[in-house]
């Protein structure tokens, strides 16, 4: 599947799956750095995974995020789930990704959940088989999502009509595979003026303001 380009402002989902210190032995001693595994997505069918390494944690996360934005892929979605079942492989890790009915939720481990939530899947079943390495499982899920195919593309490649494919009837609707527009969330601006509560209080009824009496704020002078 070819890489796609998405406006970085629309990639509102960013998750740090793994952050760990690493060291390299050199002639003068050991160089201590941090390695990060970052997943980014827009929640509407685009997701990317990247790794970054730096001497500081913020720089490692930033490099991982930039690498993930350069390796985005587009995943076809059917409502809140995926079109069909696949098994992604990376090294000795294998992850099965299977569509589920509405209301099931994301049944997955931490590594697979980060990728599926970033891509926008809300109902899916997964099963990790083989290695439990976090990095391999993340890339195995990504490999499984790369294998996703639209029914319209399969019908066009075979030279048959969509209704002649041996797939469930609910998947034969061509409108399900139309590209979805990313959801844009408007957050309230921090520069909005907040109402001045002090100005709304009546001038003669302010808290803490008491008329002065006897020249000492209402206290009776001490008698000697």
N, C-alpha and C positions, 0 to 999 in steps of 0.2 A: 504494500500500500504506500502510495506516494505521500511525502510530507506536505503539510498544509501550513499556510500562514494565517494567523489570527491576530487581531489587534491586542497588544499586551494589556490594554485597559479592560478588556472583556474577560481576561483570565483571572477571575475573582477568587478562584479556589486554589490555595497553595498549602500543601501539607508536607511537613518534614517527617518522613517515614523513619529515617535512621540518622543519628548523629553520634559519632564515636571518635575518640582520639586514636591517632595512628602515629607510629614513630619509625624513623628510618635511621639505621646506623651508618655513619660516615666516619671519615678519618678523625675528625675533631670531636666526635661524640655521637649523640643522638639528636635528630631533628624531630621535634614533636609538632604534629599538625592535627587538624580536625577534618574528618570526612563526613559529608552529608549526602543523603539520598532524598531528593525533593520530587514531588508530584504536583503538576499544575494542570488546571483544566477550567473550562467555562461552564460545565454542567449541562452542555447541550451538544454532546457528541465529539468534543475535542479534548484530548488529553496528551500529556507528554511527561517523560521521566528523564531526569538528569542527575548527575553526580558532580559534586564540587569538593575541592580540597584547598585548605588555606591554613595559615597560622592562627587565625582568629575565627570564632564561631560565626559572627555575622557575615564575614567574607565568604566562608565556606557555603553558607546557605544561599547567599546571593549568586555565587557561581553555579550552584546546583540549579537554582531557579532559571538562570539565563540559559543553561544547557538544556533544560526541559522545554523552554519556549522555542528552542531551535529544532527540536525533534518532536513536534506535534503530529498526531495522526487523527484522522476522522473516523469515527465509529458509527455505523448505522444503528439507530435505535427504533424500536417499535413501542410507542407510548412510553411506558416506564420500565421496559425491560429490553432484552436483546433479541435478535431474530431467531437464533438457533444455538445449539450447543456446540462448544468447541473445547479442545484440550490444548493449552499452551505449554510449550516446553522451552526450558533454558537450562542447559547443563543437565544435572540430575533431578531438577525440580519439574514437576508436572502439576498443573492446576486445571481442573475441570470447571468450566463456566457454563451454566445452564439457565435458560429463561424460567421465570416463575410467574404465577398468577398475581394480579393486583392485590396488595395488602400483605404480601409475604415479607417484604423488607429485604435488606442486604444481609444474607447469611454468608458471612465470610470472616476470615481472620484479619488481623490488623493490616498486613501487607496488601492483601487483595482488596480490602475495604477501601483503602486510601485511593486506589486507582479507579475503582468502580464508582465511588461517590464523586470523584473529580470529573468523570466522564458524563455523569448525570443519570446513572442507572439506580433505580429505587427498589426494584423487585428482581432478585437474582439469587441463584443457589451456586455455591462454589465448594470445591473439595480439593485440598492440597495433598498431593501424593508425591512420595519420594523425599527430596530434601526439604528441610525446614529453614533453609537460609533465606533471610529477609530479602536480600538483593535479588537472588535468583527467582524467588516467588513473585516479586514485583514485575520483573521482566517476563516471567512466564505468563502472568495475566495480560501483560501488554501484547505478547505474542498471540494469545488467544483472541484478543480484541482485533488484532490485525487480520485474522482469518474471517471475520464477520463479512457476510455478503448480503446485498439487497436482492430480494426476489426478482425485482425488475431487471437487474443486471444479469442475473442467471438466465432469465427467460430470453433476454436479448442475445446473449452469447450462444444459447442453444438454438435460436431461431424459432421459438415457439411462443404461444401466447401465455400470459401470466396465469390464466385460469386453467391451463393444461399441466401446470406443475403439481407434483405430488406433495403439497404442503397443506397445512390446516387452512380452512376457508377464511379465517379471520386475517391471515397473512396475504391474501390475494388482493387486498385493496391497495392500489398503487399510491394513494395519497398518504399511506403510512410512512413511505420512504422519502418523502419530500424533505429537503434540508430545513431544519428548524432555525429560527432566529434566536440568537443569544438573549437571555433575560438580563435586562439592565435594571439594577436596583439603585434607586435614588436615596442617598443618605442625607439626612438634614445637615445643612451647612453650620459649621461652628461659628461663623461670623454673624449669624442672625442675632438681632438685638433681643435681649431678654427683658421682660417687663420689670420696671423698677417698682418693687413692692413698697418702698418707703414713700415714693411719690403718691401712691394710692391711699395712704393713710390720712385721715383727717389731721389737720395741723394741731388741733387741741387735744388729740387723743393718742399721741405717740407713746409707744412703750418706753418706760423708763423715764419719761419726762414728768417731773412732779414740781408743782409750784413751790418756790422757796418761801419758808416762813421763818421769821425771827432772824433772818440773815444767815442761818446755818442749815439750809436745806430742810426745814421742818423739824429740826431737833430742838428740844428744850435746853436752854443754857444750863450748865451745871452750876448749882449753888454751892458756894464755899462757906 
